[in-house]
Amino acid sequence: MNIEFEKKTFETPSYDLVTGEIANDYRKDTRINIDIYVSRYVQLTDGFGADVAISSNILRNISNDAYNDYSVKNYSFSIGISL
């Protein structure tokens, strides 16, 4: 598991997406990123096994600029075979 937290202030203004006017003199973002990875090796027979893994990534960028305010979620499942 990995958790990252970051705050940024940009020199550029934030804009209102509807009117196009400046909403704030400085764009401010708070970014949170969480990665989770779980893996398990399973011995199936003598000399033959499988590695099963699941992972997830959640990214949230909170911004006073609507264009840069977003969330992303990824999920994956994998199987590796060893001979």
PDB file of N, CA, C and O in Angstrom, chain B, residues numbered from 101:
ATOM      1  N   MET B 101       0.850  -1.170   0.000  1.00  0.00           N
ATOM      2  CA  MET B 101       0.000   0.000   0.000  1.00  0.00           C
ATOM      3  C   MET B 101       0.895   1.233   0.000  1.00  0.00           C
ATOM      4  O   MET B 101       1.895   1.297   0.716  1.00  0.00           O
ATOM      5  N   ASN B 102       0.520   2.193  -0.805  1.00  0.00           N
ATOM      6  CA  ASN B 102       1.264   3.439  -0.911  1.00  0.00           C
ATOM      7  C   ASN B 102       0.261   4.591  -0.934  1.00  0.00           C
ATOM      8  O   ASN B 102      -0.707   4.566  -1.694  1.00  0.00           O
ATOM      9  N   ILE B 103       0.498   5.594  -0.099  1.00  0.00           N
ATOM     10  CA  ILE B 103      -0.378   6.769  -0.055  1.00  0.00           C
ATOM     11  C   ILE B 103       0.478   8.016  -0.240  1.00  0.00           C
ATOM     12  O   ILE B 103       1.473   8.208   0.459  1.00  0.00           O
ATOM     13  N   GLU B 104       0.083   8.858  -1.185  1.00  0.00           N
ATOM     14  CA  GLU B 104       0.786  10.114  -1.437  1.00  0.00           C
ATOM     15  C   GLU B 104      -0.191  11.274  -1.290  1.00  0.00           C
ATOM     16  O   GLU B 104      -1.349  11.185  -1.699  1.00  0.00           O
ATOM     17  N   PHE B 105       0.293  12.355  -0.704  1.00  0.00           N
ATOM     18  CA  PHE B 105      -0.514  13.554  -0.494  1.00  0.00           C
ATOM     19  C   PHE B 105       0.336  14.747  -0.915  1.00  0.00           C
ATOM     20  O   PHE B 105       1.494  14.861  -0.512  1.00  0.00           O
ATOM     21  N   GLU B 106      -0.235  15.633  -1.721  1.00  0.00           N
ATOM     22  CA  GLU B 106       0.533  16.754  -2.241  1.00  0.00           C
ATOM     23  C   GLU B 106      -0.364  17.985  -2.370  1.00  0.00           C
ATOM     24  O   GLU B 106      -1.509  17.885  -2.813  1.00  0.00           O
ATOM     25  N   LYS B 107       0.164  19.143  -1.980  1.00  0.00           N
ATOM     26  CA  LYS B 107      -0.545  20.416  -2.158  1.00  0.00           C
ATOM     27  C   LYS B 107       0.315  21.312  -3.037  1.00  0.00           C
ATOM     28  O   LYS B 107       1.528  21.405  -2.854  1.00  0.00           O
ATOM     29  N   LYS B 108      -0.334  21.970  -3.999  1.00  0.00           N
ATOM     30  CA  LYS B 108       0.384  22.865  -4.907  1.00  0.00           C
ATOM     31  C   LYS B 108      -0.396  24.160  -5.079  1.00  0.00           C
ATOM     32  O   LYS B 108      -1.626  24.167  -5.095  1.00  0.00           O
ATOM     33  N   THR B 109       0.344  25.248  -5.207  1.00  0.00           N
ATOM     34  CA  THR B 109      -0.232  26.532  -5.579  1.00  0.00           C
ATOM     35  C   THR B 109       0.460  26.971  -6.860  1.00  0.00           C
ATOM     36  O   THR B 109       1.689  27.026  -6.913  1.00  0.00           O
ATOM     37  N   PHE B 110      -0.310  27.281  -7.884  1.00  0.00           N
ATOM     38  CA  PHE B 110       0.234  27.661  -9.182  1.00  0.00           C
ATOM     39  C   PHE B 110       0.159  29.177  -9.350  1.00  0.00           C
ATOM     40  O   PHE B 110      -0.720  29.830  -8.787  1.00  0.00           O
ATOM     41  N   GLU B 111       1.076  29.721 -10.120  1.00  0.00           N
ATOM     42  CA  GLU B 111       1.111  31.161 -10.391  1.00  0.00           C
ATOM     43  C   GLU B 111      -0.020  31.592 -11.325  1.00  0.00           C
ATOM     44  O   GLU B 111      -0.333  32.778 -11.421  1.00  0.00           O
ATOM     45  N   THR B 112      -0.623  30.636 -12.003  1.00  0.00           N
ATOM     46  CA  THR B 112      -1.691  30.950 -12.954  1.00  0.00           C
ATOM     47  C   THR B 112      -3.044  30.981 -12.244  1.00  0.00           C
ATOM     48  O   THR B 112      -3.220  30.306 -11.229  1.00  0.00           O
ATOM     49  N   PRO B 113      -3.992  31.745 -12.756  1.00  0.00           N
ATOM     50  CA  PRO B 113      -5.309  31.810 -12.117  1.00  0.00           C
ATOM     51  C   PRO B 113      -6.158  30.576 -12.416  1.00  0.00           C
ATOM     52  O   PRO B 113      -5.879  29.814 -13.342  1.00  0.00           O
ATOM     53  N   SER B 114      -7.188  30.403 -11.615  1.00  0.00           N
ATOM     54  CA  SER B 114      -8.186  29.366 -11.903  1.00  0.00           C
ATOM     55  C   SER B 114      -9.366  30.050 -12.593  1.00  0.00           C
ATOM     56  O   SER B 114      -9.685  31.207 -12.321  1.00  0.00           O
ATOM     57  N   TYR B 115     -10.003  29.298 -13.495  1.00  0.00           N
ATOM     58  CA  TYR B 115     -11.081  29.875 -14.303  1.00  0.00           C
ATOM     59  C   TYR B 115     -12.410  29.173 -14.058  1.00  0.00           C
ATOM     60  O   TYR B 115     -12.449  27.997 -13.698  1.00  0.00           O
ATOM     61  N   ASP B 116     -13.482  29.904 -14.256  1.00  0.00           N
ATOM     62  CA  ASP B 116     -14.828  29.346 -14.236  1.00  0.00           C
ATOM     63  C   ASP B 116     -15.085  28.762 -15.625  1.00  0.00           C
ATOM     64  O   ASP B 116     -14.940  29.468 -16.623  1.00  0.00           O
ATOM     65  N   LEU B 117     -15.464  27.487 -15.704  1.00  0.00           N
ATOM     66  CA  LEU B 117     -15.670  26.843 -17.007  1.00  0.00           C
ATOM     67  C   LEU B 117     -16.874  27.390 -17.768  1.00  0.00           C
ATOM     68  O   LEU B 117     -16.893  27.349 -18.998  1.00  0.00           O
ATOM     69  N   VAL B 118     -17.867  27.894 -17.067  1.00  0.00           N
ATOM     70  CA  VAL B 118     -19.083  28.388 -17.725  1.00  0.00           C
ATOM     71  C   VAL B 118     -18.867  29.780 -18.310  1.00  0.00           C
ATOM     72  O   VAL B 118     -19.191  30.024 -19.472  1.00  0.00           O
ATOM     73  N   THR B 119     -18.322  30.687 -17.514  1.00  0.00           N
ATOM     74  CA  THR B 119     -18.177  32.077 -17.959  1.00  0.00           C
ATOM     75  C   THR B 119     -16.814  32.372 -18.571  1.00  0.00           C
ATOM     76  O   THR B 119     -16.676  33.320 -19.344  1.00  0.00           O
ATOM     77  N   GLY B 120     -15.799  31.566 -18.232  1.00  0.00           N
ATOM     78  CA  GLY B 120     -14.442  31.821 -18.713  1.00  0.00           C
ATOM     79  C   GLY B 120     -13.726  32.899 -17.928  1.00  0.00           C
ATOM     80  O   GLY B 120     -12.591  33.255 -18.244  1.00  0.00           O
ATOM     81  N   GLU B 121     -14.387  33.422 -16.901  1.00  0.00           N
ATOM     82  CA  GLU B 121     -13.783  34.470 -16.080  1.00  0.00           C
ATOM     83  C   GLU B 121     -12.862  33.867 -15.027  1.00  0.00           C
ATOM     84  O   GLU B 121     -12.981  32.693 -14.677  1.00  0.00           O
ATOM     85  N   ILE B 122     -11.952  34.680 -14.534  1.00  0.00           N
ATOM     86  CA  ILE B 122     -11.033  34.240 -13.486  1.00  0.00           C
ATOM     87  C   ILE B 122     -11.817  34.037 -12.192  1.00  0.00           C
ATOM     88  O   ILE B 122     -12.499  34.945 -11.717  1.00  0.00           O
ATOM     89  N   ALA B 123     -11.711  32.830 -11.627  1.00  0.00           N
ATOM     90  CA  ALA B 123     -12.415  32.508 -10.383  1.00  0.00           C
ATOM     91  C   ALA B 123     -11.546  32.811  -9.165  1.00  0.00           C
ATOM     92  O   ALA B 123     -12.057  33.159  -8.100  1.00  0.00           O
ATOM     93  N   ASN B 124     -10.220  32.676  -9.331  1.00  0.00           N
ATOM     94  CA  ASN B 124      -9.287  32.922  -8.243  1.00  0.00           C
ATOM     95  C   ASN B 124      -7.951  33.324  -8.864  1.00  0.00           C
ATOM     96  O   ASN B 124      -7.612  32.864  -9.955  1.00  0.00           O
ATOM     97  N   ASP B 125      -7.196  34.171  -8.184  1.00  0.00           N
ATOM     98  CA  ASP B 125      -5.917  34.638  -8.727  1.00  0.00           C
ATOM     99  C   ASP B 125      -4.879  33.528  -8.845  1.00  0.00           C
ATOM    100  O   ASP B 125      -4.013  33.574  -9.719  1.00  0.00           O
ATOM    101  N   TYR B 126      -4.962  32.536  -7.971  1.00  0.00           N
ATOM    102  CA  TYR B 126      -4.013  31.421  -7.989  1.00  0.00           C
ATOM    103  C   TYR B 126      -4.761  30.098  -7.985  1.00  0.00           C
ATOM    104  O   TYR B 126      -5.719  29.908  -7.235  1.00  0.00           O
ATOM    105  N   ARG B 127      -4.307  29.187  -8.836  1.00  0.00           N
ATOM    106  CA  ARG B 127      -4.886  27.843  -8.840  1.00  0.00           C
ATOM    107  C   ARG B 127      -4.267  27.049  -7.698  1.00  0.00           C
ATOM    108  O   ARG B 127      -3.046  27.025  -7.542  1.00  0.00           O
ATOM    109  N   LYS B 128      -5.117  26.394  -6.892  1.00  0.00           N
ATOM    110  CA  LYS B 128      -4.651  25.591  -5.760  1.00  0.00           C
ATOM    111  C   LYS B 128      -5.176  24.173  -5.910  1.00  0.00           C
ATOM    112  O   LYS B 128      -6.378  23.955  -6.063  1.00  0.00           O
ATOM    113  N   ASP B 129      -4.260  23.212  -5.864  1.00  0.00           N
ATOM    114  CA  ASP B 129      -4.612  21.801  -6.009  1.00  0.00           C
ATOM    115  C   ASP B 129      -4.176  21.007  -4.784  1.00  0.00           C
ATOM    116  O   ASP B 129      -3.119  21.259  -4.204  1.00  0.00           O
ATOM    117  N   THR B 130      -5.000  20.055  -4.407  1.00  0.00           N
ATOM    118  CA  THR B 130      -4.648  19.050  -3.407  1.00  0.00           C
ATOM    119  C   THR B 130      -4.798  17.706  -4.096  1.00  0.00           C
ATOM    120  O   THR B 130      -5.872  17.374  -4.599  1.00  0.00           O
ATOM    121  N   ARG B 131      -3.712  16.929  -4.117  1.00  0.00           N
ATOM    122  CA  ARG B 131      -3.693  15.659  -4.855  1.00  0.00           C
ATOM    123  C   ARG B 131      -3.465  14.508  -3.882  1.00  0.00           C
ATOM    124  O   ARG B 131      -2.532  14.527  -3.079  1.00  0.00           O
ATOM    125  N   ILE B 132      -4.337  13.506  -3.972  1.00  0.00           N
ATOM    126  CA  ILE B 132      -4.246  12.312  -3.133  1.00  0.00           C
ATOM    127  C   ILE B 132      -4.174  11.101  -4.061  1.00  0.00           C
ATOM    128  O   ILE B 132      -5.007  10.940  -4.954  1.00  0.00           O
ATOM    129  N   ASN B 133      -3.173  10.253  -3.840  1.00  0.00           N
ATOM    130  CA  ASN B 133      -2.988   9.064  -4.669  1.00  0.00           C
ATOM    131  C   ASN B 133      -2.819   7.854  -3.749  1.00  0.00           C
ATOM    132  O   ASN B 133      -1.954   7.856  -2.873  1.00  0.00           O
ATOM    133  N   ILE B 134      -3.638   6.827  -3.945  1.00  0.00           N
ATOM    134  CA  ILE B 134      -3.577   5.613  -3.132  1.00  0.00           C
ATOM    135  C   ILE B 134      -3.388   4.416  -4.056  1.00  0.00           C
ATOM    136  O   ILE B 134      -4.176   4.202  -4.978  1.00  0.00           O
ATOM    137  N   ASP B 135      -2.335   3.637  -3.802  1.00  0.00           N
ATOM    138  CA  ASP B 135      -2.055   2.406  -4.546  1.00  0.00           C
ATOM    139  C   ASP B 135      -2.150   1.228  -3.591  1.00  0.00           C
ATOM    140  O   ASP B 135      -1.580   1.255  -2.500  1.00  0.00           O
ATOM    141  N   ILE B 136      -2.869   0.198  -4.004  1.00  0.00           N
ATOM    142  CA  ILE B 136      -2.980  -1.034  -3.215  1.00  0.00           C
ATOM    143  C   ILE B 136      -2.644  -2.204  -4.137  1.00  0.00           C
ATOM    144  O   ILE B 136      -3.169  -2.300  -5.246  1.00  0.00           O
ATOM    145  N   TYR B 137      -1.762  -3.097  -3.667  1.00  0.00           N
ATOM    146  CA  TYR B 137      -1.357  -4.263  -4.455  1.00  0.00           C
ATOM    147  C   TYR B 137      -1.289  -5.468  -3.526  1.00  0.00           C
ATOM    148  O   TYR B 137      -0.616  -5.430  -2.497  1.00  0.00           O
ATOM    149  N   VAL B 138      -1.991  -6.539  -3.895  1.00  0.00           N
ATOM    150  CA  VAL B 138      -1.996  -7.777  -3.112  1.00  0.00           C
ATOM    151  C   VAL B 138      -1.673  -8.925  -4.060  1.00  0.00           C
ATOM    152  O   VAL B 138      -2.281  -9.056  -5.122  1.00  0.00           O
ATOM    153  N   SER B 139      -0.697  -9.764  -3.661  1.00  0.00           N
ATOM    154  CA  SER B 139      -0.273 -10.878  -4.503  1.00  0.00           C
ATOM    155  C   SER B 139      -0.130 -12.132  -3.649  1.00  0.00           C
ATOM    156  O   SER B 139       0.262 -12.070  -2.484  1.00  0.00           O
ATOM    157  N   ARG B 140      -0.453 -13.262  -4.249  1.00  0.00           N
ATOM    158  CA  ARG B 140      -0.354 -14.545  -3.532  1.00  0.00           C
ATOM    159  C   ARG B 140       0.112 -15.614  -4.514  1.00  0.00           C
ATOM    160  O   ARG B 140      -0.468 -15.780  -5.587  1.00  0.00           O
ATOM    161  N   TYR B 141       1.170 -16.341  -4.134  1.00  0.00           N
ATOM    162  CA  TYR B 141       1.653 -17.453  -4.951  1.00  0.00           C
ATOM    163  C   TYR B 141       0.994 -18.729  -4.459  1.00  0.00           C
ATOM    164  O   TYR B 141       0.959 -18.998  -3.258  1.00  0.00           O
ATOM    165  N   VAL B 142       0.468 -19.519  -5.399  1.00  0.00           N
ATOM    166  CA  VAL B 142      -0.218 -20.768  -5.069  1.00  0.00           C
ATOM    167  C   VAL B 142       0.504 -21.912  -5.780  1.00  0.00           C
ATOM    168  O   VAL B 142       0.618 -21.914  -7.006  1.00  0.00           O
ATOM    169  N   GLN B 143       0.989 -22.883  -5.008  1.00  0.00           N
ATOM    170  CA  GLN B 143       1.631 -24.071  -5.577  1.00  0.00           C
ATOM    171  C   GLN B 143       0.532 -25.030  -6.010  1.00  0.00           C
ATOM    172  O   GLN B 143      -0.204 -25.546  -5.168  1.00  0.00           O
ATOM    173  N   LEU B 144       0.411 -25.277  -7.317  1.00  0.00           N
ATOM    174  CA  LEU B 144      -0.654 -26.135  -7.836  1.00  0.00           C
ATOM    175  C   LEU B 144      -0.236 -27.601  -7.838  1.00  0.00           C
ATOM    176  O   LEU B 144      -0.971 -28.454  -7.340  1.00  0.00           O
ATOM    177  N   THR B 145       0.921 -27.899  -8.385  1.00  0.00           N
ATOM    178  CA  THR B 145       1.498 -29.248  -8.361  1.00  0.00           C
ATOM    179  C   THR B 145       3.001 -29.088  -8.160  1.00  0.00           C
ATOM    180  O   THR B 145       3.496 -27.964  -8.079  1.00  0.00           O
ATOM    181  N   ASP B 146       3.718 -30.176  -8.082  1.00  0.00           N
ATOM    182  CA  ASP B 146       5.165 -30.117  -7.920  1.00  0.00           C
ATOM    183  C   ASP B 146       5.800 -29.447  -9.147  1.00  0.00           C
ATOM    184  O   ASP B 146       5.727 -29.981 -10.253  1.00  0.00           O
ATOM    185  N   GLY B 147       6.414 -28.293  -8.950  1.00  0.00           N
ATOM    186  CA  GLY B 147       7.057 -27.563 -10.042  1.00  0.00           C
ATOM    187  C   GLY B 147       6.129 -26.694 -10.870  1.00  0.00           C
ATOM    188  O   GLY B 147       6.557 -26.126 -11.874  1.00  0.00           O
ATOM    189  N   PHE B 148       4.890 -26.577 -10.482  1.00  0.00           N
ATOM    190  CA  PHE B 148       3.917 -25.792 -11.248  1.00  0.00           C
ATOM    191  C   PHE B 148       3.104 -24.941 -10.278  1.00  0.00           C
ATOM    192  O   PHE B 148       2.518 -25.460  -9.328  1.00  0.00           O
ATOM    193  N   GLY B 149       3.070 -23.629 -10.522  1.00  0.00           N
ATOM    194  CA  GLY B 149       2.336 -22.746  -9.624  1.00  0.00           C
ATOM    195  C   GLY B 149       1.793 -21.530 -10.348  1.00  0.00           C
ATOM    196  O   GLY B 149       2.060 -21.310 -11.529  1.00  0.00           O
ATOM    197  N   ALA B 150       1.039 -20.761  -9.623  1.00  0.00           N
ATOM    198  CA  ALA B 150       0.438 -19.553 -10.183  1.00  0.00           C
ATOM    199  C   ALA B 150       0.549 -18.417  -9.173  1.00  0.00           C
ATOM    200  O   ALA B 150       0.391 -18.612  -7.968  1.00  0.00           O
ATOM    201  N   ASP B 151       0.821 -17.243  -9.691  1.00  0.00           N
ATOM    202  CA  ASP B 151       0.848 -16.036  -8.877  1.00  0.00           C
ATOM    203  C   ASP B 151      -0.402 -15.236  -9.229  1.00  0.00           C
ATOM    204  O   ASP B 151      -0.578 -14.834 -10.379  1.00  0.00           O
ATOM    205  N   VAL B 152      -1.259 -15.006  -8.259  1.00  0.00           N
ATOM    206  CA  VAL B 152      -2.510 -14.275  -8.466  1.00  0.00           C
ATOM    207  C   VAL B 152      -2.377 -12.919  -7.775  1.00  0.00           C
ATOM    208  O   VAL B 152      -1.969 -12.845  -6.616  1.00  0.00           O
ATOM    209  N   ALA B 153      -2.723 -11.854  -8.487  1.00  0.00           N
ATOM    210  CA  ALA B 153      -2.581 -10.514  -7.925  1.00  0.00           C
ATOM    211  C   ALA B 153      -3.774  -9.638  -8.291  1.00  0.00           C
ATOM    212  O   ALA B 153      -4.347  -9.761  -9.373  1.00  0.00           O
ATOM    213  N   ILE B 154      -4.130  -8.762  -7.374  1.00  0.00           N
ATOM    214  CA  ILE B 154      -5.119  -7.717  -7.640  1.00  0.00           C
ATOM    215  C   ILE B 154      -4.502  -6.390  -7.208  1.00  0.00           C
ATOM    216  O   ILE B 154      -3.735  -6.329  -6.247  1.00  0.00           O
ATOM    217  N   SER B 155      -4.846  -5.345  -7.925  1.00  0.00           N
ATOM    218  CA  SER B 155      -4.327  -4.031  -7.565  1.00  0.00           C
ATOM    219  C   SER B 155      -5.372  -2.965  -7.866  1.00  0.00           C
ATOM    220  O   SER B 155      -6.280  -3.152  -8.676  1.00  0.00           O
ATOM    221  N   SER B 156      -5.205  -1.850  -7.183  1.00  0.00           N
ATOM    222  CA  SER B 156      -6.115  -0.736  -7.367  1.00  0.00           C
ATOM    223  C   SER B 156      -5.341   0.566  -7.196  1.00  0.00           C
ATOM    224  O   SER B 156      -4.423   0.651  -6.379  1.00  0.00           O
ATOM    225  N   ASN B 157      -5.714   1.564  -7.962  1.00  0.00           N
ATOM    226  CA  ASN B 157      -5.135   2.896  -7.852  1.00  0.00           C
ATOM    227  C   ASN B 157      -6.278   3.897  -7.858  1.00  0.00           C
ATOM    228  O   ASN B 157      -7.141   3.873  -8.735  1.00  0.00           O
ATOM    229  N   ILE B 158      -6.269   4.768  -6.873  1.00  0.00           N
ATOM    230  CA  ILE B 158      -7.282   5.818  -6.785  1.00  0.00           C
ATOM    231  C   ILE B 158      -6.551   7.154  -6.728  1.00  0.00           C
ATOM    232  O   ILE B 158      -5.704   7.367  -5.861  1.00  0.00           O
ATOM    233  N   LEU B 159      -6.876   8.043  -7.645  1.00  0.00           N
ATOM    234  CA  LEU B 159      -6.259   9.357  -7.711  1.00  0.00           C
ATOM    235  C   LEU B 159      -7.356  10.408  -7.634  1.00  0.00           C
ATOM    236  O   LEU B 159      -8.343  10.344  -8.367  1.00  0.00           O
ATOM    237  N   ARG B 160      -7.178  11.365  -6.749  1.00  0.00           N
ATOM    238  CA  ARG B 160      -8.148  12.464  -6.611  1.00  0.00           C
ATOM    239  C   ARG B 160      -7.380  13.771  -6.617  1.00  0.00           C
ATOM    240  O   ARG B 160      -6.499  13.984  -5.783  1.00  0.00           O
ATOM    241  N   ASN B 161      -7.709  14.646  -7.554  1.00  0.00           N
ATOM    242  CA  ASN B 161      -7.120  15.976  -7.617  1.00  0.00           C
ATOM    243  C   ASN B 161      -8.232  16.981  -7.318  1.00  0.00           C
ATOM    244  O   ASN B 161      -9.155  17.152  -8.114  1.00  0.00           O
ATOM    245  N   ILE B 162      -8.136  17.635  -6.178  1.00  0.00           N
ATOM    246  CA  ILE B 162      -9.126  18.634  -5.755  1.00  0.00           C
ATOM    247  C   ILE B 162      -8.547  20.005  -6.096  1.00  0.00           C
ATOM    248  O   ILE B 162      -7.478  20.371  -5.608  1.00  0.00           O
ATOM    249  N   SER B 163      -9.253  20.759  -6.931  1.00  0.00           N
ATOM    250  CA  SER B 163      -8.732  22.034  -7.407  1.00  0.00           C
ATOM    251  C   SER B 163      -9.811  23.109  -7.364  1.00  0.00           C
ATOM    252  O   SER B 163     -11.001  22.816  -7.476  1.00  0.00           O
ATOM    253  N   ASN B 164      -9.377  24.365  -7.199  1.00  0.00           N
ATOM    254  CA  ASN B 164     -10.327  25.469  -7.296  1.00  0.00           C
ATOM    255  C   ASN B 164     -10.553  25.866  -8.758  1.00  0.00           C
ATOM    256  O   ASN B 164     -11.289  26.811  -9.041  1.00  0.00           O
ATOM    257  N   ASP B 165      -9.916  25.141  -9.688  1.00  0.00           N
ATOM    258  CA  ASP B 165     -10.127  25.291 -11.121  1.00  0.00           C
ATOM    259  C   ASP B 165     -10.905  24.061 -11.589  1.00  0.00           C
ATOM    260  O   ASP B 165     -10.385  22.947 -11.526  1.00  0.00           O
ATOM    261  N   ALA B 166     -12.123  24.241 -12.051  1.00  0.00           N
ATOM    262  CA  ALA B 166     -13.012  23.112 -12.370  1.00  0.00           C
ATOM    263  C   ALA B 166     -12.418  22.154 -13.401  1.00  0.00           C
ATOM    264  O   ALA B 166     -12.666  20.950 -13.329  1.00  0.00           O
ATOM    265  N   TYR B 167     -11.642  22.660 -14.355  1.00  0.00           N
ATOM    266  CA  TYR B 167     -11.049  21.803 -15.385  1.00  0.00           C
ATOM    267  C   TYR B 167     -10.061  20.803 -14.781  1.00  0.00           C
ATOM    268  O   TYR B 167      -9.917  19.691 -15.288  1.00  0.00           O
ATOM    269  N   ASN B 168      -9.385  21.192 -13.709  1.00  0.00           N
ATOM    270  CA  ASN B 168      -8.363  20.357 -13.072  1.00  0.00           C
ATOM    271  C   ASN B 168      -8.871  19.638 -11.827  1.00  0.00           C
ATOM    272  O   ASN B 168      -8.069  19.098 -11.065  1.00  0.00           O
ATOM    273  N   ASP B 169     -10.166  19.618 -11.606  1.00  0.00           N
ATOM    274  CA  ASP B 169     -10.775  18.907 -10.484  1.00  0.00           C
ATOM    275  C   ASP B 169     -11.298  17.566 -11.016  1.00  0.00           C
ATOM    276  O   ASP B 169     -12.301  17.529 -11.728  1.00  0.00           O
ATOM    277  N   TYR B 170     -10.616  16.466 -10.668  1.00  0.00           N
ATOM    278  CA  TYR B 170     -10.979  15.174 -11.260  1.00  0.00           C
ATOM    279  C   TYR B 170     -10.632  14.010 -10.343  1.00  0.00           C
ATOM    280  O   TYR B 170      -9.889  14.157  -9.373  1.00  0.00           O
ATOM    281  N   SER B 171     -11.191  12.848 -10.679  1.00  0.00           N
ATOM    282  CA  SER B 171     -10.912  11.582  -9.995  1.00  0.00           C
ATOM    283  C   SER B 171     -10.641  10.512 -11.048  1.00  0.00           C
ATOM    284  O   SER B 171     -11.241  10.517 -12.123  1.00  0.00           O
ATOM    285  N   VAL B 172      -9.725   9.590 -10.725  1.00  0.00           N
ATOM    286  CA  VAL B 172      -9.413   8.463 -11.602  1.00  0.00           C
ATOM    287  C   VAL B 172      -9.320   7.216 -10.731  1.00  0.00           C
ATOM    288  O   VAL B 172      -8.682   7.230  -9.678  1.00  0.00           O
ATOM    289  N   LYS B 173      -9.965   6.129 -11.181  1.00  0.00           N
ATOM    290  CA  LYS B 173      -9.902   4.854 -10.459  1.00  0.00           C
ATOM    291  C   LYS B 173      -9.505   3.760 -11.445  1.00  0.00           C
ATOM    292  O   LYS B 173     -10.080   3.656 -12.529  1.00  0.00           O
ATOM    293  N   ASN B 174      -8.522   2.945 -11.067  1.00  0.00           N
ATOM    294  CA  ASN B 174      -8.071   1.823 -11.892  1.00  0.00           C
ATOM    295  C   ASN B 174      -8.070   0.558 -11.051  1.00  0.00           C
ATOM    296  O   ASN B 174      -7.689   0.577  -9.880  1.00  0.00           O
ATOM    297  N   TYR B 175      -8.498  -0.537 -11.655  1.00  0.00           N
ATOM    298  CA  TYR B 175      -8.489  -1.838 -10.991  1.00  0.00           C
ATOM    299  C   TYR B 175      -7.883  -2.848 -11.955  1.00  0.00           C
ATOM    300  O   TYR B 175      -8.121  -2.779 -13.161  1.00  0.00           O
ATOM    301  N   SER B 176      -7.095  -3.793 -11.424  1.00  0.00           N
ATOM    302  CA  SER B 176      -6.547  -4.832 -12.291  1.00  0.00           C
ATOM    303  C   SER B 176      -6.453  -6.163 -11.555  1.00  0.00           C
ATOM    304  O   SER B 176      -6.370  -6.222 -10.328  1.00  0.00           O
ATOM    305  N   PHE B 177      -6.470  -7.219 -12.347  1.00  0.00           N
ATOM    306  CA  PHE B 177      -6.357  -8.586 -11.851  1.00  0.00           C
ATOM    307  C   PHE B 177      -5.386  -9.305 -12.771  1.00  0.00           C
ATOM    308  O   PHE B 177      -5.495  -9.198 -13.992  1.00  0.00           O
ATOM    309  N   SER B 178      -4.438 -10.037 -12.200  1.00  0.00           N
ATOM    310  CA  SER B 178      -3.479 -10.740 -13.050  1.00  0.00           C
ATOM    311  C   SER B 178      -3.164 -12.129 -12.506  1.00  0.00           C
ATOM    312  O   SER B 178      -3.255 -12.394 -11.307  1.00  0.00           O
ATOM    313  N   ILE B 179      -2.792 -13.002 -13.434  1.00  0.00           N
ATOM    314  CA  ILE B 179      -2.380 -14.364 -13.089  1.00  0.00           C
ATOM    315  C   ILE B 179      -1.072 -14.645 -13.823  1.00  0.00           C
ATOM    316  O   ILE B 179      -0.983 -14.475 -15.039  1.00  0.00           O
ATOM    317  N   GLY B 180      -0.072 -15.073 -13.080  1.00  0.00           N
ATOM    318  CA  GLY B 180       1.204 -15.471 -13.669  1.00  0.00           C
ATOM    319  C   GLY B 180       1.420 -16.958 -13.430  1.00  0.00           C
ATOM    320  O   GLY B 180       1.217 -17.446 -12.318  1.00  0.00           O
ATOM    321  N   ILE B 181       1.828 -17.674 -14.462  1.00  0.00           N
ATOM    322  CA  ILE B 181       2.034 -19.119 -14.369  1.00  0.00           C
ATOM    323  C   ILE B 181       3.537 -19.405 -14.374  1.00  0.00           C
ATOM    324  O   ILE B 181       4.274 -18.865 -15.199  1.00  0.00           O
ATOM    325  N   SER B 182       3.983 -20.255 -13.452  1.00  0.00           N
ATOM    326  CA  SER B 182       5.388 -20.671 -13.436  1.00  0.00           C
ATOM    327  C   SER B 182       5.479 -22.170 -13.683  1.00  0.00           C
ATOM    328  O   SER B 182       4.694 -22.956 -13.153  1.00  0.00           O
ATOM    329  N   LEU B 183       6.443 -22.538 -14.488  1.00  0.00           N
ATOM    330  CA  LEU B 183       6.632 -23.951 -14.825  1.00  0.00           C
ATOM    331  C   LEU B 183       7.909 -24.463 -14.205  1.00  0.00           C
ATOM    332  O   LEU B 183       8.250 -25.634 -14.371  1.00  0.00           O
TER     333      LEU B 183
END
